[in-house]
């Protein structure tokens, strides 16, 4: 029998603020000395398990005794904002439901996210990337890379995926960007506007079908009655939020990391064929999602500890991605390696369904940006770059660049 790891008498506070926006905090060191699991205290005084070990993180993400349902007692929220998500209705689609409901919902979407279908979108996404770089270069330095490139590229890629008509894109892009505004009123207004837009778009597509994910679902599960109009609106909003926010922040944080590691920027610039593998390393290194919330529904024995049913779990994806079990030198950014088994897309049945699309967007973004803007550099000192944190996610407010 393994010996339980030592834990402090009083759980440490979590989450831990980052000293550097594009990599996990050095504050994880005390947790690692205790072993792969520790007890932490959250903003509301509740206590949960923090999992920093790579093997333990993967095991628990794949364990059917662990639930993603935020309405269950003991489910850990990293902030009051995250705790309120359970009342929005969006956690009823994929991100807040367990099998068999999750299995049914995911099965509706899987055909539209195949590697073949996503690869068919490459020319359109390349065109989006080129157009945004054209506009950025025409505007001239300095430019905010977040507003000019990191946000619009995934927003417009989601348009292509969903089948948003080209003539709607100008009206669509503004509210799509405002979804993540730091002003809650603007973000809330954008959420309402986009929900109304998708409702109207779906009605138009029912009468006049086009090409896209929404059209696939209308022709399939909506037509058979397996999916309601209201549920389809939620699917569309979830695809937009998940597909835009995460990818935009990986682009922004990844560019910042590359600019602060000019040797790695140069390697990617000089050998564009590294881009696909570099995406995996950048995903690992920036570790956008600090922790993934779950709750145990049965007792689980792991790493010398017993997790009791009803206890919250925070799968420390950022800490686990910096484990020597994943890569030999985890503290180093190295675009020549491709650690595909990182936890940037999660793991298990809830692994990101849009990862094939995200990989294409990120590959084309980093490949094209380093090639077309080889002299890219920060326009301000790195310590002047503003960041914000929403729930488990680190994001850049702005990224001023020049060339």
C-alpha positions in Angstrom: 0.0 0.0 0.0 1.4 3.5 -0.9 2.1 5.9 1.8 -0.2 9.0 1.8 1.6 12.2 0.8 2.1 14.8 3.4 -0.3 17.8 3.3 -0.2 21.1 5.2 -2.5 21.5 8.2 -4.2 24.4 6.5 -5.2 24.3 2.8 -3.5 26.9 0.7 -5.5 29.5 -1.2 -6.3 28.8 -4.9 -6.1 29.9 -7.7 -2.6 31.3 -7.8 -1.9 34.5 -9.6 0.6 34.2 -12.5 3.8 36.3 -12.4 4.1 35.8 -16.2 0.9 35.7 -18.3 2.0 33.0 -20.6 3.2 30.3 -18.2 2.0 28.8 -14.9 3.0 30.4 -11.6 6.1 29.4 -9.7 3.7 29.2 -6.8 3.0 25.6 -7.8 6.3 24.5 -6.4 5.1 24.0 -2.8 2.2 21.9 -4.1 4.6 19.7 -6.1 6.7 19.0 -3.0 3.6 17.6 -1.3 3.0 15.1 -4.1 0.5 15.0 -7.1 -2.5 16.1 -5.0 -3.1 18.8 -2.4 -6.1 20.4 -0.6 -6.8 24.0 -1.5 -9.2 26.7 -0.2 -11.3 28.6 -2.7 -12.7 32.1 -2.8 -15.9 31.1 -0.9 -14.1 29.2 1.8 -14.8 25.8 0.4 -12.1 23.1 0.2 -11.3 21.0 -2.9 -8.5 18.7 -4.2 -5.9 20.3 -6.5 -4.4 17.7 -8.8 -0.9 18.7 -10.1 0.4 15.3 -11.2 0.3 14.6 -14.9 -0.7 10.9 -14.6 -3.3 11.6 -11.9 -4.8 14.5 -13.9 -5.3 12.3 -17.0 -6.6 9.4 -14.9 -9.3 11.5 -13.1 -10.3 13.3 -16.3 -11.1 9.9 -17.8 -12.7 8.5 -14.6 -16.5 7.9 -14.9 -16.7 8.4 -11.1 -15.9 12.1 -11.7 -18.7 14.5 -12.9 -18.7 17.7 -14.9 -22.1 18.8 -13.6 -21.8 22.2 -11.9 -25.2 21.7 -10.2 -23.9 18.9 -8.0 -23.0 19.7 -4.4 -19.3 20.1 -3.9 -18.6 21.2 -7.5 -15.8 23.7 -7.2 -16.0 27.2 -8.7 -12.9 29.4 -9.0 -14.9 32.6 -8.7 -18.4 33.9 -8.1 -18.7 34.5 -11.8 -18.0 30.9 -12.6 -20.4 29.7 -9.9 -23.2 31.7 -11.7 -22.7 29.8 -15.0 -24.9 27.0 -13.8 -27.9 29.3 -14.1 -27.3 30.4 -17.7 -28.5 27.3 -19.5 -25.3 26.9 -21.4 -24.0 24.3 -19.0 -26.9 22.1 -20.2 -25.0 21.6 -23.5 -21.8 19.5 -23.5 -19.8 21.4 -20.9 -22.0 20.7 -18.0 -23.6 17.3 -18.6 -22.3 13.7 -18.1 -23.0 10.6 -20.1 -25.5 9.5 -21.3 -26.8 13.0 -22.1 -23.3 14.2 -23.1 -22.8 11.1 -25.3 -26.0 11.8 -27.2 -25.2 15.5 -27.6 -21.6 14.9 -28.7 -22.7 12.2 -31.2 -24.8 14.9 -33.0 -21.7 17.1 -33.5 -18.9 14.6 -34.2 -19.5 14.2 -37.9 -19.2 18.0 -38.4 -15.8 18.1 -36.6 -14.0 15.3 -38.4 -10.4 15.8 -39.5 -11.6 15.6 -43.2 -14.3 18.3 -42.6 -11.9 20.6 -40.7 -9.2 20.2 -43.4 -11.7 21.3 -46.0 -11.9 24.6 -44.1 -8.2 25.3 -44.4 -8.4 27.5 -47.5 -11.1 29.7 -46.0 -9.2 30.0 -42.7 -5.9 30.8 -44.5 -7.8 33.6 -46.4 -9.0 35.0 -43.0 -5.5 34.9 -41.6 -4.1 36.7 -44.7 -6.8 39.3 -44.7 -6.3 40.2 -41.1 -2.5 40.5 -41.6 -3.1 42.6 -44.7 -5.3 45.0 -42.6 -2.7 45.0 -39.8 0.1 45.9 -42.2 -1.9 48.5 -43.9 -2.8 50.2 -40.6 0.9 50.3 -39.8 2.6 50.0 -36.4 1.9 50.1 -33.6 -1.0 47.7 -33.6 -2.9 45.9 -30.9 -2.5 42.3 -32.0 -5.4 41.2 -29.8 -8.0 43.4 -31.6 -6.4 43.3 -35.0 -5.6 39.6 -35.3 -6.0 37.3 -32.2 -9.7 37.9 -31.8 -11.0 38.3 -35.3 -9.3 35.2 -36.8 -11.1 32.7 -34.6 -14.4 34.7 -34.7 -14.5 34.6 -38.4 -13.4 30.9 -38.5 -16.4 30.1 -36.3 -18.5 32.0 -38.9 -17.2 29.6 -41.5 -17.8 26.6 -39.3 -21.3 27.5 -38.4 -22.4 28.7 -41.8 -22.9 32.4 -41.0 -23.6 34.1 -44.3 -20.8 36.4 -45.5 -23.0 39.4 -45.7 -23.8 39.0 -42.0 -20.2 39.0 -40.9 -19.7 42.7 -40.2 -22.8 42.7 -38.0 -21.7 39.4 -36.3 -18.1 40.3 -35.6 -18.7 43.3 -33.3 -20.9 41.5 -30.8 -18.8 38.4 -31.0 -15.7 40.4 -29.9 -17.8 42.1 -27.1 -18.7 38.8 -25.6 -15.4 39.0 -23.6 -15.5 42.7 -22.8 -14.3 43.6 -19.3 -17.5 45.7 -19.0 -20.2 43.2 -17.8 -23.0 45.3 -19.4 -21.4 45.3 -22.8 -20.6 41.6 -22.5 -24.2 40.9 -21.4 -25.7 42.9 -24.3 -23.5 41.1 -26.8 -24.7 37.7 -25.4 -28.3 38.8 -25.8 -27.7 40.2 -29.3 -25.9 37.0 -30.5 -28.5 34.7 -29.1 -31.2 36.7 -30.9 -29.1 36.6 -34.1 -28.6 32.9 -34.0 -32.3 32.4 -33.4 -33.2 34.4 -36.5 -30.4 32.8 -38.5 -31.7 29.3 -37.7 -35.2 30.3 -38.8 -33.7 31.5 -42.1 -31.7 28.4 -42.6 -34.7 26.2 -42.0 -36.4 27.9 -44.9 -33.3 28.3 -47.1 -30.6 25.8 -46.2 -26.9 26.6 -46.7 -23.6 25.0 -45.7 -22.3 24.8 -42.2 -22.6 23.1 -38.8 -26.0 24.7 -38.2 -27.3 23.4 -41.5 -26.0 19.9 -40.6 -27.9 19.9 -37.4 -31.1 21.4 -38.9 -31.1 18.7 -41.6 -30.4 16.0 -39.0 -31.4 16.1 -35.3 -33.6 19.2 -35.6 -35.6 17.6 -38.4 -36.1 14.4 -36.5 -37.1 16.1 -33.3 -33.9 15.0 -31.4 -32.8 18.7 -31.0 -35.0 21.7 -30.4 -34.7 25.2 -31.8 -33.7 26.6 -28.4 -31.1 23.8 -27.9 -29.6 24.6 -31.3 -29.2 28.3 -30.3 -27.3 27.1 -27.2 -25.1 24.9 -29.4 -24.3 27.8 -31.6 -23.5 30.1 -28.7 -21.3 27.4 -27.1 -19.4 26.9 -30.3 -18.8 30.6 -30.6 -17.7 31.1 -27.0 -15.5 28.1 -26.8 -14.2 28.4 -30.3 -13.4 32.1 -30.2 -12.2 32.8 -26.7 -9.8 29.9 -26.1 -8.2 30.1 -29.6 -7.9 33.9 -29.4 -6.1 33.8 -26.1 -3.7 31.0 -27.2 -2.8 33.2 -30.2 -2.2 36.3 -28.1 -0.3 34.5 -25.3 1.6 32.4 -27.8 2.8 35.4 -29.8 3.9 37.1 -26.6 5.8 34.0 -25.5 7.5 33.8 -28.9 8.5 37.4 -28.9 10.0 37.0 -25.4 11.9 33.9 -26.8 13.3 35.4 -30.0 15.3 32.3 -30.8 12.1 30.3 -30.9 10.3 32.9 -33.0 13.3 32.7 -35.4 13.1 29.0 -35.6 9.4 29.1 -36.5 10.0 31.9 -39.0 12.9 30.1 -40.7 11.2 26.7 -40.8 7.4 27.1 -41.3 7.0 23.3 -41.4 7.6 23.3 -37.6 4.2 25.2 -37.2 1.9 22.2 -36.7 4.1 20.7 -34.0 4.9 24.1 -32.5 1.1 24.5 -31.8 1.3 21.6 -29.4 4.3 23.0 -27.6 2.7 26.5 -27.4 -0.6 25.0 -26.1 1.4 23.2 -23.4 3.6 26.1 -22.5 0.9 28.8 -22.2 -1.4 26.4 -20.5 -4.4 28.7 -20.9 -6.7 26.8 -18.6 -5.4 26.9 -15.1 -7.7 24.3 -13.7 -10.6 22.1 -14.8 -13.4 21.7 -12.3 -15.0 18.4 -11.5 -16.7 16.7 -8.5 -16.4 13.0 -7.4 -19.7 11.1 -7.4 -18.1 8.0 -5.8 -15.1 7.4 -3.5 -11.9 7.3 -5.5 -8.5 6.0 -4.2 -5.6 7.6 -6.0 -2.0 8.6 -5.2 -2.3 7.6 -1.6 -5.4 9.7 -1.0 -9.1 8.9 -0.8 -11.3 11.3 -2.6 -14.8 11.1 -1.0 -18.0 11.3 -3.0 -19.1 14.9 -3.1 -15.6 16.4 -2.9 -14.5 18.9 -5.5 -11.6 18.3 -7.8 -9.5 20.9 -9.6 -7.5 19.2 -12.3 -4.5 21.5 -12.5 -3.9 21.4 -16.3 -1.3 24.2 -16.2 0.7 22.5 -13.5 0.4 19.0 -15.1 1.5 20.4 -18.5 4.8 21.5 -16.8 5.5 18.0 -15.5 8.7 16.1 -16.5 6.4 13.2 -17.2 5.2 15.0 -20.3 8.4 16.6 -21.6 12.0 16.3 -20.5 12.6 20.1 -19.9 9.1 21.5 -19.1 10.3 25.0 -18.2 11.7 25.6 -21.6 9.7 26.7 -24.7 10.9 24.5 -27.6 9.0 24.8 -30.9 10.9 21.8 -32.4 9.0 19.3 -30.2 5.4 18.3 -30.4 3.9 17.2 -27.0 0.6 16.2 -28.4 -0.6 14.6 -25.1 -0.8 17.9 -23.2 -3.9 18.8 -21.4 -4.6 22.0 -23.3 -7.7 20.4 -24.9 -8.6 18.4 -21.8 -8.8 14.6 -21.8 -11.4 11.8 -21.7 -14.9 12.0 -22.9 -15.0 15.8 -22.4 -11.9 16.5 -24.5 -12.5 19.6 -26.7 -14.7 18.5 -29.6 -13.3 21.5 -31.7 -9.6 20.6 -31.3 -9.1 19.8 -35.0 -10.4 23.2 -36.0 -8.4 24.9 -33.3 -5.2 23.2 -34.4 -5.7 24.4 -38.0 -6.4 28.0 -36.9 -3.4 28.1 -34.6 -1.0 26.4 -37.1 -2.0 28.9 -39.9 -1.9 31.9 -37.5 1.6 31.2 -36.2 3.0 30.0 -39.5 1.7 33.0 -41.5 2.4 35.6 -38.9 6.0 34.7 -38.4 6.5 34.4 -42.2 4.8 37.6 -43.3 5.8 39.8 -40.3 9.4 38.5 -39.6 10.3 41.7 -37.8 7.4 41.5 -35.3 8.3 42.9 -31.9 6.7 44.2 -28.7 5.8 47.9 -28.9 5.9 48.3 -25.1 7.9 46.7 -22.3 6.5 43.3 -21.4 5.6 44.4 -17.9 3.3 47.1 -19.3 1.0 44.6 -21.1 -2.3 44.4 -19.3 -3.8 41.0 -18.5 -7.1 39.8 -17.0 -8.3 36.6 -15.6 -11.8 35.2 -16.0 -12.5 32.0 -14.0 -9.8 29.5 -14.9 -8.5 31.4 -18.0 -5.7 33.9 -18.4 -6.1 36.5 -21.2 -4.4 39.5 -22.6 -6.4 42.7 -22.7 -4.1 44.2 -25.4 -0.8 43.2 -27.1 0.8 46.3 -28.7 3.3 45.2 -31.4 5.4 46.8 -34.1 7.7 45.7 -36.9 
